[in-house]
Amino acid sequence: MKEFSKIPGIGESIFAVMSRMAVENNAINLSQGFPDFSLDTALIELVHKYMLAGNNQYAPMPGVLPLREAICDKISALYGSSYSPAEEVTITAGATQALYTVISTFIRPGDEVIIFEPAYDSYVPSVIANGGIPVPVILRYPDFAIPWDEVKDKITANTRMIIINSPHNPTGVVYSEEDYNQLAALVNGKNIVVMSDEVYEHLVFDELKHTSLLSFKEKIPNSVTVFSFGKVFHATGWKVGYIIANSMLTTEIRKIHQFTVFAVNTPVQFAYAEYLKNQEHYLSLNSFFENKRNQFNNLLSPSKYHLIPSKGTYFQLLDYSALSNLPDYTFSEILTKKFKVATIPLSAFYSTPPEQTLIRICFAKTENTIINGAQKLLTASEEFSLST
């Protein structure tokens, strides 16, 4: 009943809607962000190894210590930042749980949260569920740069959090060190928590470098960074992520974490701890996914879709304005039902969608899926071109 709902304006996730539509219409699913290829069998064998060794009961609430230690070693090697495994790392049941836990920890009724839109669809509902007020800042097509002057104008005495996401889902933009410096200047001296969603940290292309909030711990002390193992190791169904924050913030985060999830999959944590010792497992991902992006974009190059190559994540935006002026949901529905390829309408990532003709596809797919999905999109392009 509506009177019992904490988020009455929120319906079913667009990812669930489009994935179900794909199944119902026997369509290739380029909508939801998950790989359709197998993960490394060595990782599966490690999980089996730790299951057989008896690691099948509750893990410690913050996560198993070997994994937290491996994460800190990785952070030090990649970002030159030092964090305490005992006091500043918390293992979570995936990144979405991590995001919700952080928001629940710091957002109280009436608190304002600045969110850059288009934005991952869990941010706004999580803020509303905790009584907060989402304050959208629109990233403009085609470069989706952050308008820092506008951000400055949106900050008030009630601003409690700013959420930044890089590499950015759904646009594929990778934000720079200068962006984080601008952010640091805006929050300096203010009681604002900055939460950085960095689940695609190892998916950065074209020789760009991922800039992490972890490198700004001195400039932005009230910082929380969220990561996901599922995104980088092709195991989204295992739902293991983690939160990095200073000890003061982590103490508060764990108060909420212990009463929502408490402990995360034990054998998988031990397996990741051992798997992380080989840096090649994650340092090779940039070229792996860049090749998939290039393959998909090359296949679509003869079409009338306008593509701005993704700089990070495993998502690509397609501008179909040369084909149709239909709303993006309607266009996506036609692609799924008639042309048998499912995509995501970009309007789903906005509180108030602007007028634009953009859809998002996921290229974390096998070569056959990429080829077949691109071919169906090409067929749609040809038919729409003939009808206009």
C-alpha positions as CSV (number, residue, x, y, z in Angstrom):
1,M,0.0,0.0,0.0
2,K,1.2,3.5,-0.9
3,E,1.0,4.8,2.7
4,F,3.5,2.2,3.8
5,S,6.0,2.9,1.0
6,K,9.3,4.7,1.8
7,I,10.0,5.2,-1.9
8,P,6.5,5.5,-3.5
9,G,7.8,7.0,-6.7
10,I,10.2,4.2,-7.4
11,G,9.2,1.3,-9.6
12,E,11.0,-1.8,-10.9
13,S,14.6,-1.4,-12.0
14,I,15.0,-0.8,-15.7
15,F,17.6,-3.6,-15.7
16,A,15.1,-6.1,-14.5
17,V,12.5,-4.7,-17.0
18,M,14.7,-5.0,-20.0
19,S,16.3,-8.3,-19.1
20,R,12.8,-9.8,-18.6
21,M,11.7,-8.3,-22.0
22,A,14.8,-9.9,-23.6
23,V,13.9,-13.3,-22.2
24,E,10.3,-13.0,-23.2
25,N,11.2,-12.0,-26.8
26,N,14.2,-14.3,-27.2
27,A,16.4,-11.3,-27.7
28,I,20.2,-10.9,-27.3
29,N,20.7,-9.1,-23.9
30,L,23.0,-6.2,-24.3
31,S,21.1,-4.3,-21.6
32,Q,22.1,-5.5,-18.1
33,G,25.7,-5.1,-17.2
34,F,26.9,-8.7,-16.7
35,P,29.4,-10.8,-18.7
36,D,28.1,-13.8,-20.6
37,F,31.4,-15.6,-20.6
38,S,33.0,-17.8,-18.0
39,L,35.3,-16.5,-15.3
40,D,38.8,-17.9,-14.7
41,T,38.5,-21.6,-13.7
42,A,41.5,-21.0,-11.3
43,L,39.2,-18.7,-9.3
44,I,36.5,-21.3,-9.2
45,E,39.0,-23.9,-8.0
46,L,40.1,-21.6,-5.3
47,V,36.6,-21.3,-4.0
48,H,36.2,-25.1,-4.0
49,K,39.6,-25.4,-2.2
50,Y,38.4,-23.2,0.6
51,M,35.0,-24.8,0.8
52,L,36.7,-28.2,1.2
53,A,39.0,-26.7,3.8
54,G,36.0,-26.0,6.0
55,N,35.6,-22.3,5.5
56,N,31.8,-22.4,5.3
57,Q,30.6,-20.6,8.4
58,Y,30.2,-16.9,9.2
59,A,33.1,-14.8,8.2
60,P,34.2,-12.0,10.6
61,M,31.8,-9.0,10.3
62,P,34.4,-6.7,8.6
63,G,35.5,-9.6,6.3
64,V,38.3,-12.2,6.5
65,L,41.6,-10.6,7.3
66,P,43.7,-12.1,4.5
67,L,41.3,-10.5,2.0
68,R,41.5,-7.1,3.7
69,E,45.2,-7.3,3.8
70,A,45.4,-8.2,0.1
71,I,43.1,-5.2,-0.7
72,C,45.4,-2.9,1.2
73,D,48.5,-4.3,-0.7
74,K,46.7,-3.7,-4.0
75,I,45.7,-0.1,-3.0
76,S,49.3,0.7,-2.0
77,A,50.7,-0.7,-5.2
78,L,48.2,1.1,-7.5
79,Y,47.4,4.3,-5.8
80,G,50.3,4.9,-3.3
81,S,47.9,5.1,-0.4
82,S,48.2,3.3,2.9
83,Y,45.1,1.9,4.6
84,S,44.6,-0.3,7.7
85,P,43.2,-3.8,7.0
86,A,41.8,-3.9,10.5
87,E,40.2,-0.5,10.8
88,E,39.6,0.9,7.3
89,V,38.4,-2.0,5.0
90,T,34.9,-3.6,5.1
91,I,33.9,-6.5,2.9
92,T,30.3,-6.2,1.6
93,A,27.7,-8.3,-0.3
94,G,28.5,-6.5,-3.6
95,A,28.8,-2.8,-4.4
96,T,25.1,-2.0,-4.3
97,Q,24.9,-3.1,-0.7
98,A,28.0,-1.1,0.0
99,L,26.5,2.0,-1.6
100,Y,23.2,1.6,0.4
101,T,25.1,1.0,3.6
102,V,27.2,4.1,3.2
103,I,24.1,6.3,2.4
104,S,22.2,4.8,5.3
105,T,25.1,5.5,7.6
106,F,25.5,9.2,6.9
107,I,22.1,10.5,5.5
108,R,19.4,11.6,7.8
109,P,16.0,13.1,7.1
110,G,16.5,16.5,5.3
111,D,20.1,15.9,4.3
112,E,20.9,16.8,0.7
113,V,22.9,14.5,-1.6
114,I,24.4,15.9,-4.8
115,I,24.2,13.2,-7.6
116,F,25.6,13.5,-11.1
117,E,23.1,12.4,-13.6
118,P,22.8,10.2,-15.6
119,A,23.5,8.1,-12.5
120,Y,23.5,4.4,-11.5
121,D,19.9,3.7,-10.6
122,S,20.5,2.7,-6.9
123,Y,21.7,6.2,-5.7
124,V,18.5,8.1,-5.7
125,P,16.2,5.4,-4.1
126,S,18.8,4.8,-1.4
127,V,18.9,8.5,-0.5
128,I,15.1,8.8,-0.5
129,A,14.7,5.6,1.6
130,N,16.8,7.3,4.3
131,G,14.9,10.5,4.2
132,G,17.5,12.4,2.2
133,I,16.9,14.8,-0.7
134,P,18.6,14.0,-4.0
135,V,20.1,17.1,-5.7
136,P,20.8,16.3,-9.3
137,V,23.5,17.9,-11.3
138,I,23.1,17.1,-15.0
139,L,26.1,16.0,-17.1
140,R,25.6,17.2,-20.6
141,Y,25.9,15.2,-23.8
142,P,28.3,14.7,-25.6
143,D,31.2,15.0,-23.2
144,F,29.3,14.5,-19.9
145,A,31.8,16.8,-18.1
146,I,31.1,17.8,-14.5
147,P,30.0,21.4,-14.4
148,W,31.9,22.4,-11.2
149,D,30.5,25.9,-11.0
150,E,27.0,24.4,-10.9
151,V,28.1,22.0,-8.2
152,K,29.3,24.9,-6.2
153,D,26.0,26.6,-6.5
154,K,24.1,23.5,-5.4
155,I,26.1,23.1,-2.1
156,T,24.1,24.4,0.9
157,A,24.2,24.1,4.6
158,N,22.1,20.9,4.2
159,T,24.5,19.2,1.8
160,R,25.7,16.0,3.5
161,M,27.1,14.0,0.7
162,I,28.4,14.2,-2.9
163,I,28.4,10.9,-5.0
164,I,31.0,10.7,-7.8
165,N,31.3,7.7,-10.1
166,S,34.4,7.0,-12.3
167,P,34.7,5.3,-14.6
168,H,31.2,6.4,-15.1
169,N,28.2,4.2,-15.6
170,P,26.3,4.7,-18.0
171,T,28.4,7.2,-20.1
172,G,31.8,5.6,-20.0
173,V,33.5,8.9,-19.0
174,V,36.7,8.7,-16.9
175,Y,37.1,11.7,-14.6
176,S,40.6,13.2,-14.1
177,E,42.8,14.3,-11.3
178,E,41.7,17.8,-12.0
179,D,38.1,16.8,-11.4
180,Y,39.0,15.4,-8.0
181,N,41.0,18.6,-7.2
182,Q,38.0,20.7,-8.0
183,L,35.9,18.4,-5.7
184,A,38.4,18.7,-2.9
185,A,38.4,22.5,-3.1
186,L,34.5,22.6,-2.9
187,V,34.3,20.3,0.2
188,N,37.3,21.8,2.0
189,G,36.3,22.7,5.5
190,K,32.7,21.5,5.1
191,N,31.0,18.6,6.8
192,I,30.4,16.7,3.6
193,V,31.1,13.1,2.9
194,V,32.3,12.3,-0.6
195,M,31.4,8.8,-1.8
196,S,33.2,7.5,-4.9
197,D,31.8,4.5,-6.8
198,E,34.8,2.9,-8.5
199,V,33.6,-0.5,-9.4
200,Y,35.1,-0.2,-12.9
201,E,38.5,0.9,-11.7
202,H,40.3,-1.7,-13.9
203,L,38.3,-0.9,-17.1
204,V,40.0,2.2,-18.4
205,F,40.9,2.5,-22.1
206,D,42.9,4.5,-24.6
207,E,46.0,4.7,-22.3
208,L,44.0,6.8,-19.8
209,K,44.7,6.3,-16.1
210,H,42.1,5.7,-13.4
211,T,42.1,8.4,-10.8
212,S,40.9,7.1,-7.4
213,L,39.5,9.0,-4.5
214,L,41.9,6.9,-2.4
215,S,44.7,9.1,-3.6
216,F,43.0,12.2,-2.1
217,K,42.7,11.0,1.5
218,E,44.5,14.0,2.8
219,K,42.6,16.6,0.7
220,I,39.2,14.9,1.2
221,P,39.4,13.3,4.7
222,N,35.6,12.5,4.8
223,S,35.9,10.1,1.9
224,V,34.4,6.7,1.3
225,T,35.3,4.6,-1.8
226,V,33.3,1.6,-3.0
227,F,34.6,-1.3,-5.1
228,S,33.4,-4.6,-6.6
229,F,35.1,-7.9,-7.3
230,G,32.2,-9.1,-9.4
231,K,32.8,-6.4,-12.1
232,V,36.5,-7.0,-12.5
233,F,36.6,-10.8,-12.2
234,H,33.4,-11.6,-14.2
235,A,31.5,-13.0,-11.2
236,T,28.7,-10.6,-10.6
237,G,26.6,-13.3,-9.1
238,W,29.0,-13.9,-6.2
239,K,28.1,-10.4,-4.9
240,V,31.3,-9.4,-3.1
241,G,32.5,-5.8,-2.9
242,Y,34.2,-3.6,-0.3
243,I,34.3,-0.2,1.3
244,I,37.4,1.9,2.1
245,A,37.2,4.7,4.5
246,N,39.2,6.2,7.4
247,S,38.7,4.5,10.8
248,M,36.3,7.1,12.2
249,L,33.9,6.7,9.2
250,T,34.4,2.9,9.0
251,T,33.3,2.6,12.7
252,E,30.0,4.2,11.8
253,I,29.7,2.3,8.5
254,R,30.1,-1.1,10.3
255,K,27.4,-0.2,12.7
256,I,24.9,-0.4,9.8
257,H,26.7,-3.2,8.0
258,Q,26.5,-5.5,10.9
259,F,22.7,-5.3,11.1
260,T,22.0,-5.6,7.4
261,V,24.4,-8.2,6.1
262,F,26.8,-8.9,9.0
263,A,29.0,-11.3,7.1
264,V,29.8,-12.1,3.5
265,N,30.4,-15.4,1.6
266,T,33.4,-16.9,3.5
267,P,35.0,-19.3,0.9
268,V,34.8,-16.6,-1.9
269,Q,36.6,-14.1,0.4
270,F,39.5,-16.5,0.9
271,A,39.6,-17.3,-2.8
272,Y,39.8,-13.6,-3.7
273,A,42.5,-13.0,-1.1
274,E,44.7,-15.6,-2.8
275,Y,43.7,-14.6,-6.4
276,L,44.7,-11.0,-5.8
277,K,48.3,-12.0,-5.2
278,N,48.7,-12.2,-9.0
279,Q,48.3,-8.6,-10.3
280,E,48.0,-9.8,-13.9
281,H,44.5,-11.0,-13.1
282,Y,43.3,-7.4,-12.9
283,L,46.0,-5.4,-14.8
284,S,45.1,-7.1,-18.0
285,L,41.5,-6.2,-17.9
286,N,41.9,-2.8,-19.6
287,S,43.1,-4.3,-22.9
288,F,40.7,-7.2,-22.7
289,F,37.7,-4.9,-22.5
290,E,39.1,-2.3,-24.8
291,N,39.4,-4.9,-27.5
292,K,35.7,-5.8,-27.0
293,R,34.7,-2.1,-27.2
294,N,36.7,-1.7,-30.4
295,Q,35.2,-4.8,-32.0
296,F,31.6,-3.7,-31.2
297,N,32.2,-0.1,-32.4
298,N,33.9,-1.3,-35.6
299,L,31.0,-3.5,-36.4
300,L,28.6,-0.6,-36.0
301,S,30.7,1.9,-38.0
302,P,28.7,1.4,-41.2
303,S,25.5,2.4,-39.4
304,K,23.8,5.7,-38.7
305,Y,24.3,5.3,-34.9
306,H,26.6,7.9,-33.5
307,L,29.1,6.4,-31.1
308,I,31.5,8.3,-28.8
309,P,33.9,5.5,-27.8
310,S,33.6,4.7,-24.1
311,K,36.7,5.6,-22.1
312,G,35.9,3.2,-19.3
313,T,33.4,0.6,-17.9
314,Y,32.0,-2.0,-20.3
315,F,29.2,0.2,-21.5
316,Q,28.8,2.1,-24.8
317,L,26.3,4.9,-25.6
318,L,24.6,5.0,-29.0
319,D,22.9,8.1,-30.3
320,Y,20.1,7.1,-32.6
321,S,18.9,10.6,-33.5
322,A,19.8,10.0,-37.2
323,L,17.3,7.1,-37.3
324,S,14.4,8.2,-35.1
325,N,13.0,10.8,-32.7
326,L,11.1,8.2,-30.7
327,P,11.5,8.3,-26.9
328,D,14.4,6.1,-25.8
329,Y,12.2,3.6,-24.0
330,T,10.0,3.2,-27.0
331,F,13.0,2.8,-29.2
332,S,14.6,0.2,-26.9
333,E,11.3,-1.7,-26.7
334,I,11.1,-1.9,-30.5
335,L,14.8,-3.0,-30.7
336,T,13.9,-5.8,-28.2
337,K,10.6,-7.0,-29.6
338,K,11.1,-6.5,-33.3
339,F,14.9,-6.7,-33.8
340,K,15.7,-9.1,-30.9
341,V,18.4,-7.1,-29.2
342,A,17.8,-5.5,-25.7
343,T,19.4,-2.2,-24.7
344,I,18.9,0.3,-21.9
345,P,17.2,3.7,-22.5
346,L,19.4,6.4,-21.0
347,S,16.4,8.2,-19.5
348,A,16.3,5.6,-16.8
349,F,19.4,7.1,-15.3
350,Y,17.8,10.6,-14.6
351,S,15.4,12.0,-12.1
352,T,14.0,14.3,-14.8
353,P,15.3,13.0,-18.2
354,P,16.4,15.6,-20.8
355,E,15.3,15.4,-24.4
356,Q,17.9,13.1,-26.0
357,T,18.1,10.0,-28.1
358,L,20.6,7.8,-26.3
359,I,20.7,4.1,-25.4
360,R,23.3,2.1,-23.5
361,I,24.7,-1.3,-24.5
362,C,27.0,-3.6,-22.6
363,F,29.9,-5.1,-24.5
364,A,31.1,-7.5,-21.7
365,K,30.1,-10.3,-24.0
366,T,31.5,-13.2,-26.0
367,E,32.6,-12.5,-29.5
368,N,29.6,-14.3,-30.9
369,T,27.2,-12.2,-28.7
370,I,28.9,-9.0,-29.8
371,I,28.8,-10.0,-33.5
372,N,25.1,-11.1,-33.4
373,G,24.0,-8.1,-31.2
374,A,25.8,-5.7,-33.5
375,Q,24.2,-7.3,-36.6
376,K,20.7,-6.9,-35.1
377,L,21.4,-3.3,-34.4
378,L,22.7,-2.8,-37.9
379,T,19.5,-4.4,-39.3
380,A,17.5,-2.0,-37.2
381,S,19.5,0.9,-38.5
382,E,18.9,-0.1,-42.1
383,E,15.1,-0.5,-41.6
384,F,14.7,2.8,-39.7
385,S,16.7,4.5,-42.4
386,L,14.4,3.1,-45.1
387,S,11.3,4.3,-43.2
388,T,12.5,7.9,-42.9
